[in-house]
Amino acid sequence: MENISIQFQTRIMLDKRLSIWHIGTYLALLHLLRQNQGINPVTISRKIVMPLARIKSVPTYHKYIQDLVTFGYIHYHPSFHPKQASKVFIIP
């Protein structure tokens, strides 16, 4: 878990594509990973992640999650069922 945080800090310094919103979203996911005792994948919902990442709109949330997927920081497996959480695998 701590290793993932250190690797991320190194990557964000070099990755010019990332904005503060990408970083905030990723840190929210790391927080949930820590709560999950470092076990990947983490189950998430936007109702939990959005306040942690300080994101106010659903389209913005989806944009930054998709960017993190595209940039190779996470694997995202959305759940389209209202009572089932989505899964995120944090890539070390």
DSSP file (Angstrom, degrees, kcal/mol; ACC not computed):
  #  RESIDUE AA STRUCTURE BP1 BP2  ACC     N-H-->O    O-->H-N    N-H-->O    O-->H-N    TCO  KAPPA ALPHA  PHI   PSI    X-CA   Y-CA   Z-CA
    1    1 A M     >        0   0    0      0, 0.0     4,-1.6     0, 0.0     3,-0.2   0.000 360.0 360.0 360.0 -51.9    0.0    0.0    0.0
    2    2 A E  H  >  +     0   0    0      1,-0.2     4,-2.1     2,-0.2     5,-0.2   0.856 360.0  58.0 -63.6 -33.7    2.7    2.5    1.0
    3    3 A N  H  > S+     0   0    0      1,-0.2     4,-2.5     2,-0.2    -1,-0.2   0.882 102.9  52.9 -62.4 -39.8    4.7    1.4   -2.0
    4    4 A I  H  > S+     0   0    0      1,-0.2     4,-2.5     2,-0.2    -1,-0.2   0.908 108.3  50.9 -63.0 -41.9    1.8    2.4   -4.3
    5    5 A S  H  X S+     0   0    0     -4,-1.6     4,-2.3     2,-0.2    -2,-0.2   0.914 111.6  46.8 -62.3 -43.6    1.6    5.9   -2.7
    6    6 A I  H  X S+     0   0    0     -4,-2.1     4,-1.9     2,-0.2    -2,-0.2   0.916 112.7  49.4 -65.7 -43.5    5.4    6.4   -3.2
    7    7 A Q  H  X S+     0   0    0     -4,-2.5     4,-2.4     1,-0.2    -1,-0.2   0.902 111.0  50.6 -62.1 -40.5    5.2    5.2   -6.8
    8    8 A F  H  X S+     0   0    0     -4,-2.5     4,-2.8     1,-0.2     5,-0.2   0.922 107.2  53.1 -64.3 -43.6    2.3    7.5   -7.5
    9    9 A Q  H  X S+     0   0    0     -4,-2.3     4,-1.1     1,-0.2    -1,-0.2   0.897 111.2  47.0 -58.8 -40.1    4.1   10.5   -6.1
   10   10 A T  H  X S+     0   0    0     -4,-1.9     4,-0.8     1,-0.2    -1,-0.2   0.919 113.3  48.8 -66.5 -43.8    7.0    9.9   -8.4
   11   11 A R  H >X S+     0   0    0     -4,-2.4     4,-1.9     1,-0.2     3,-0.8   0.891 106.9  54.2 -65.4 -40.6    4.7    9.4  -11.4
   12   12 A I  H 3< S+     0   0    0     -4,-2.8    -1,-0.2     1,-0.3    -2,-0.2   0.805 101.7  59.1 -68.9 -26.3    2.7   12.5  -10.9
   13   13 A M  H 3< S+     0   0    0     -4,-1.1    -1,-0.3    -5,-0.2    -2,-0.2   0.822 116.1  34.6 -67.2 -29.4    5.8   14.7  -10.8
   14   14 A L  H << S+     0   0    0     -4,-0.8     2,-1.0    -3,-0.8    -2,-0.2   0.684  98.5  86.3 -98.2 -21.5    6.6   13.5  -14.3
   15   15 A D    ><  -     0   0    0     -4,-1.9     3,-1.1     1,-0.2    -1,-0.1  -0.716  49.9-176.8 -91.2 102.2    3.2   13.1  -15.9
   16   16 A K  T 3  S+     0   0    0     -2,-1.0    -1,-0.2     1,-0.2    -4,-0.1   0.562  74.8  73.1 -75.2  -9.2    2.2   16.5  -17.3
   17   17 A R  T 3  S+     0   0    0      2,-0.0    -1,-0.2    54,-0.0     2,-0.2   0.746  79.6  93.3 -74.9 -22.6   -1.3   15.2  -18.3
   18   18 A L    <   -     0   0    0     -3,-1.1     2,-0.2    -6,-0.1    50,-0.0  -0.494  56.2-166.9 -80.9 137.7   -2.5   15.1  -14.7
   19   19 A S     >  -     0   0    0     -2,-0.2     4,-2.0     1,-0.0     3,-0.3  -0.587  43.4 -94.5-107.1 176.4   -4.3   18.0  -13.1
   20   20 A I  H  > S+     0   0    0      1,-0.2     4,-2.5    -2,-0.2     5,-0.1   0.802 125.9  58.1 -60.8 -28.2   -5.1   18.6   -9.4
   21   21 A W  H  > S+     0   0    0      2,-0.2     4,-2.1     1,-0.2    -1,-0.2   0.857 104.3  49.4 -73.8 -35.1   -8.5   16.9  -10.0
   22   22 A H  H  > S+     0   0    0     -3,-0.3     4,-2.6     2,-0.2    -2,-0.2   0.929 113.2  47.9 -63.5 -44.4   -6.8   13.7  -11.3
   23   23 A I  H  X S+     0   0    0     -4,-2.0     4,-2.7     1,-0.2    -2,-0.2   0.917 111.5  49.4 -64.4 -44.2   -4.6   13.7   -8.2
   24   24 A G  H  X S+     0   0    0     -4,-2.5     4,-1.9     2,-0.2    -1,-0.2   0.893 112.1  48.5 -62.1 -40.1   -7.5   14.3   -5.9
   25   25 A T  H  X S+     0   0    0     -4,-2.1     4,-1.9     2,-0.2    -2,-0.2   0.924 112.9  47.5 -66.1 -44.3   -9.5   11.5   -7.4
   26   26 A Y  H  X S+     0   0    0     -4,-2.6     4,-2.5     1,-0.2    -2,-0.2   0.899 110.6  51.8 -64.9 -40.3   -6.6    9.1   -7.2
   27   27 A L  H  X S+     0   0    0     -4,-2.7     4,-2.2     2,-0.2    -1,-0.2   0.865 107.2  53.3 -65.0 -35.2   -5.9   10.0   -3.6
   28   28 A A  H  X S+     0   0    0     -4,-1.9     4,-1.9     2,-0.2    -1,-0.2   0.909 110.0  48.1 -63.0 -41.0   -9.5    9.4   -2.8
   29   29 A L  H  X S+     0   0    0     -4,-1.9     4,-2.2     2,-0.2    -2,-0.2   0.887 110.0  51.8 -66.6 -38.8   -9.1    5.9   -4.3
   30   30 A L  H  X S+     0   0    0     -4,-2.5     4,-2.5     2,-0.2    -1,-0.2   0.887 107.0  54.1 -63.3 -38.0   -5.9    5.3   -2.4
   31   31 A H  H  X S+     0   0    0     -4,-2.2     4,-2.2     1,-0.2    -2,-0.2   0.919 109.8  46.6 -60.6 -43.6   -7.8    6.3    0.8
   32   32 A L  H  X S+     0   0    0     -4,-1.9     4,-1.4     2,-0.2    -2,-0.2   0.857 110.2  53.6 -68.1 -34.6  -10.4    3.7    0.0
   33   33 A L  H  <>S+     0   0    0     -4,-2.2     5,-2.9     2,-0.2     6,-0.5   0.911 108.3  50.0 -63.8 -41.9   -7.7    1.1   -0.7
   34   34 A R  H ><5S+     0   0    0     -4,-2.5     3,-1.7     1,-0.2    -2,-0.2   0.910 109.2  51.2 -62.6 -42.3   -6.2    1.9    2.7
   35   35 A Q  H 3<5S+     0   0    0     -4,-2.2    -1,-0.2     1,-0.3    -2,-0.2   0.796 105.9  56.6 -64.1 -27.3   -9.6    1.4    4.3
   36   36 A N  T ><5S-     0   0    0     -4,-1.4     3,-1.4    -5,-0.1    -1,-0.3   0.176 123.2-108.9 -88.6  16.5   -9.8   -1.9    2.4
   37   37 A Q  T < 5 -     0   0    0     -3,-1.7    -3,-0.2     1,-0.3    -2,-0.1   0.788  68.3 -61.9  60.0  31.6   -6.5   -3.0    4.1
   38   38 A G  T 3 <S+     0   0    0     -5,-2.9     2,-0.6     1,-0.2    -1,-0.3   0.600  95.6 145.5  76.9  12.1   -4.6   -2.6    0.8
   39   39 A I    <   -     0   0    0     -3,-1.4    -1,-0.2    -6,-0.5    -3,-0.1  -0.752  44.8-116.3 -91.7 121.7   -6.6   -5.3   -0.9
   40   40 A N  S    S+     0   0    0     -2,-0.6    49,-0.1    -3,-0.1     2,-0.1  -0.724  86.2  46.7 -92.2 147.1   -7.2   -4.8   -4.6
   41   41 A P  S    S-     0   0    0      0, 0.0     2,-0.4     0, 0.0    48,-0.2   0.674  74.8-155.7 -77.4 165.3   -9.8   -4.4   -6.2
   42   42 A V  E     -A   88   0A   0     46,-3.3    46,-2.6    -2,-0.1     2,-0.4  -0.868  12.7-131.5-103.9 136.2  -11.6   -1.8   -4.1
   43   43 A T  E     +A   87   0A   0     -2,-0.4     2,-0.3    44,-0.2    44,-0.2  -0.757  37.3 173.8 -86.7 134.6  -15.4   -1.5   -4.3
   44   44 A I  E     -A   86   0A   0     42,-2.8    42,-2.1    -2,-0.4     2,-0.3  -0.895  24.9-161.4-135.8 162.4  -16.4    2.1   -4.9
   45   45 A S    >>  -     0   0    0     -2,-0.3     4,-2.4    40,-0.2     3,-1.2  -0.980  31.2-123.7-138.8 151.3  -19.4    4.3   -5.5
   46   46 A R  H 3> S+     0   0    0     -2,-0.3     4,-2.5     1,-0.3    -1,-0.1   0.804 110.1  65.5 -65.7 -26.3  -19.4    7.8   -6.8
   47   47 A K  H 34 S+     0   0    0      1,-0.2    -1,-0.3     2,-0.2    -3,-0.0   0.787 111.6  35.8 -64.8 -25.9  -21.4    8.9   -3.8
   48   48 A I  H <> S+     0   0    0     -3,-1.2     4,-1.2     2,-0.1    -2,-0.2   0.864 120.9  44.7 -90.6 -44.0  -18.4    8.0   -1.7
   49   49 A V  H  X S+     0   0    0     -4,-2.4     4,-2.6     1,-0.2     5,-0.2   0.898 103.9  62.0 -71.6 -41.6  -15.6    9.0   -4.1
   50   50 A M  H  X>S+     0   0    0     -4,-2.5     5,-2.8     1,-0.2     4,-0.6   0.910 106.7  42.7 -57.4 -48.8  -16.9   12.4   -5.2
   51   51 A P  H >45S+     0   0    0      0, 0.0     3,-0.6     0, 0.0    -1,-0.2   0.901 114.4  52.0 -65.2 -37.1  -16.9   14.1   -1.7
   52   52 A L  H 3<5S+     0   0    0     -4,-1.2    -2,-0.2     1,-0.2    -3,-0.1   0.891 115.6  40.7 -63.2 -38.3  -13.5   12.6   -0.9
   53   53 A A  H 3<5S-     0   0    0     -4,-2.6    -1,-0.2     2,-0.1    -3,-0.2   0.453 111.7-121.4 -88.4  -1.6  -12.1   14.0   -4.2
   54   54 A R  T <<5 +     0   0    0     -4,-0.6     2,-0.4    -3,-0.6    -4,-0.1   0.850  60.4 151.1  61.9  36.5  -14.0   17.3   -3.8
   55   55 A I      < -     0   0    0     -5,-2.8    -1,-0.2    -6,-0.2    -2,-0.1  -0.850  28.2-172.9-100.5 134.8  -15.8   16.7   -7.1
   56   56 A K        +     0   0    0     -2,-0.4     2,-0.4    -3,-0.1    -1,-0.1   0.692  60.5  56.4-102.3 -22.2  -19.3   18.2   -7.5
   57   57 A S     >  -     0   0    0      1,-0.1     4,-2.1    -7,-0.1     5,-0.1  -0.900  68.0-136.4-121.5 146.5  -20.6   16.9  -10.8
   58   58 A V  H  > S+     0   0    0     -2,-0.4     4,-2.6     1,-0.2     5,-0.2   0.904 105.6  53.2 -62.6 -44.8  -21.1   13.3  -12.1
   59   59 A P  H  > S+     0   0    0      0, 0.0     4,-2.2     0, 0.0    -1,-0.2   0.901 109.6  49.7 -59.6 -38.0  -19.8   14.1  -15.6
   60   60 A T  H  > S+     0   0    0      2,-0.2     4,-2.2     1,-0.2     5,-0.2   0.926 109.6  51.5 -65.0 -43.7  -16.6   15.5  -14.0
   61   61 A Y  H  X S+     0   0    0     -4,-2.1     4,-2.3     1,-0.2     5,-0.2   0.944 111.6  46.7 -55.8 -50.1  -16.2   12.4  -11.8
   62   62 A H  H  X S+     0   0    0     -4,-2.6     4,-2.6     1,-0.2    -1,-0.2   0.872 109.3  55.6 -63.9 -36.7  -16.6   10.1  -14.9
   63   63 A K  H  X S+     0   0    0     -4,-2.2     4,-2.5    -5,-0.2    -1,-0.2   0.945 111.5  41.9 -60.2 -48.7  -14.1   12.2  -16.9
   64   64 A Y  H  X S+     0   0    0     -4,-2.2     4,-2.1     2,-0.2    -2,-0.2   0.852 114.1  51.1 -73.8 -33.3  -11.3   11.9  -14.3
   65   65 A I  H  X S+     0   0    0     -4,-2.3     4,-1.8    -5,-0.2    -1,-0.2   0.946 113.0  46.8 -63.5 -46.4  -12.0    8.2  -13.6
   66   66 A Q  H  X S+     0   0    0     -4,-2.6     4,-2.9     1,-0.2    -2,-0.2   0.895 110.5  52.4 -63.8 -39.7  -11.8    7.6  -17.4
   67   67 A D  H  X S+     0   0    0     -4,-2.5     4,-2.9     1,-0.2    -1,-0.2   0.918 107.1  52.2 -60.8 -43.1   -8.6    9.7  -17.7
   68   68 A L  H  <>S+     0   0    0     -4,-2.1     5,-2.9     2,-0.2     6,-1.2   0.860 111.6  47.6 -63.0 -34.0   -7.0    7.6  -14.9
   69   69 A V  H ><5S+     0   0    0     -4,-1.8     3,-1.3     4,-0.2    -2,-0.2   0.958 113.5  46.9 -66.2 -51.5   -7.9    4.5  -16.8
   70   70 A T  H 3<5S+     0   0    0     -4,-2.9    -2,-0.2     1,-0.3    -3,-0.2   0.866 111.7  50.8 -59.1 -39.3   -6.6    5.9  -20.1
   71   71 A F  T 3<5S-     0   0    0     -4,-2.9    -1,-0.3    -5,-0.2    -2,-0.2   0.536 117.8-112.0 -80.4  -6.1   -3.4    7.1  -18.4
   72   72 A G  T < 5S+     0   0    0     -3,-1.3    -3,-0.2    -4,-0.4    -2,-0.1   0.737  83.8 116.6  87.0  23.6   -2.8    3.6  -16.9
   73   73 A Y  S   <S+     0   0    0     -5,-2.9    18,-2.2     1,-0.2     2,-0.3   0.767  79.1   9.9 -92.4 -29.3   -3.3    4.4  -13.2
   74   74 A I  E     -B   90   0A   0     -6,-1.2     2,-0.4    16,-0.2    -2,-0.2  -0.951  58.4-132.8-143.5 161.5   -6.3    2.3  -12.6
   75   75 A H  E     -B   89   0A   0     14,-2.3    14,-2.8    -2,-0.3     2,-0.5  -0.984  30.4-159.9-110.0 132.1   -8.5   -0.4  -14.0
   76   76 A Y  E     -B   88   0A   0     -2,-0.4    12,-0.2    12,-0.2    -2,-0.0  -0.959  15.9-175.5-120.9 126.4  -12.2    0.5  -13.6
   77   77 A H  E     -B   87   0A   0     10,-3.3    10,-2.4    -2,-0.5    -2,-0.0  -0.855  21.3-153.1-119.8  93.1  -15.1   -2.0  -13.8
   78   78 A P        -     0   0    0      0, 0.0     2,-0.5     0, 0.0     7,-0.1  -0.299   4.1-143.9 -69.9 148.9  -18.3   -0.1  -13.5
   79   79 A S        -     0   0    0      5,-0.1     7,-0.1     1,-0.1     5,-0.0  -0.953   8.2-167.3-108.5 128.6  -21.4   -1.6  -12.1
   80   80 A F        +     0   0    0     -2,-0.5    -1,-0.1     5,-0.1     5,-0.1   0.351  62.0 100.0 -96.7   6.9  -24.6   -0.5  -13.8
   81   81 A H  S >  S-     0   0    0      3,-0.2     3,-1.4     1,-0.1    -2,-0.1  -0.804  73.0-138.6 -92.3 130.0  -26.7   -1.9  -11.0
   82   82 A P  T 3  S+     0   0    0      0, 0.0    -1,-0.1     0, 0.0    -3,-0.0   0.737 101.2  41.9 -63.8 -22.2  -27.9    0.7   -8.5
   83   83 A K  T 3  S+     0   0    0      2,-0.1     2,-0.5    -3,-0.0    -3,-0.0   0.386 101.6  79.4-105.5   3.8  -27.3   -1.6   -5.5
   84   84 A Q  S <  S-     0   0    0     -3,-1.4    -3,-0.2    -5,-0.0    -5,-0.1  -0.945  76.2-129.4-117.1 131.6  -23.9   -3.0   -6.6
   85   85 A A        -     0   0    0     -2,-0.5   -40,-0.2     1,-0.1     2,-0.1  -0.356  19.9-117.9 -76.1 154.5  -20.7   -1.1   -6.2
   86   86 A S  E     -A   44   0A   0    -42,-2.1   -42,-2.8    -7,-0.1     2,-0.4  -0.423  27.9-127.5 -80.2 165.3  -18.2   -0.6   -9.0
   87   87 A K  E     -AB  43  77A   0    -10,-2.4   -10,-3.3   -44,-0.2     2,-0.4  -0.949  19.1-169.4-121.6 140.7  -14.7   -2.0   -8.7
   88   88 A V  E     -AB  42  76A   0    -46,-2.6   -46,-3.3    -2,-0.4     2,-0.6  -0.996   7.6-158.7-128.0 130.3  -11.3   -0.3   -9.1
   89   89 A F  E     - B   0  75A   0    -14,-2.8   -14,-2.3    -2,-0.4     2,-0.5  -0.947  17.3-140.9-106.7 118.0   -8.0   -2.0   -9.3
   90   90 A I  E     - B   0  74A   0     -2,-0.6   -16,-0.2   -16,-0.2   -17,-0.1  -0.682  14.7-140.1 -79.8 124.6   -5.1    0.4   -8.4
   91   91 A I              0   0    0    -18,-2.2    -1,-0.0    -2,-0.5    -2,-0.0  -0.756 360.0 360.0 -88.9 121.6   -2.2   -0.3  -10.7
   92   92 A P              0   0    0      0, 0.0    -1,-0.1     0, 0.0   -19,-0.1   0.516 360.0 360.0 -66.9 360.0    1.2   -0.1   -8.9
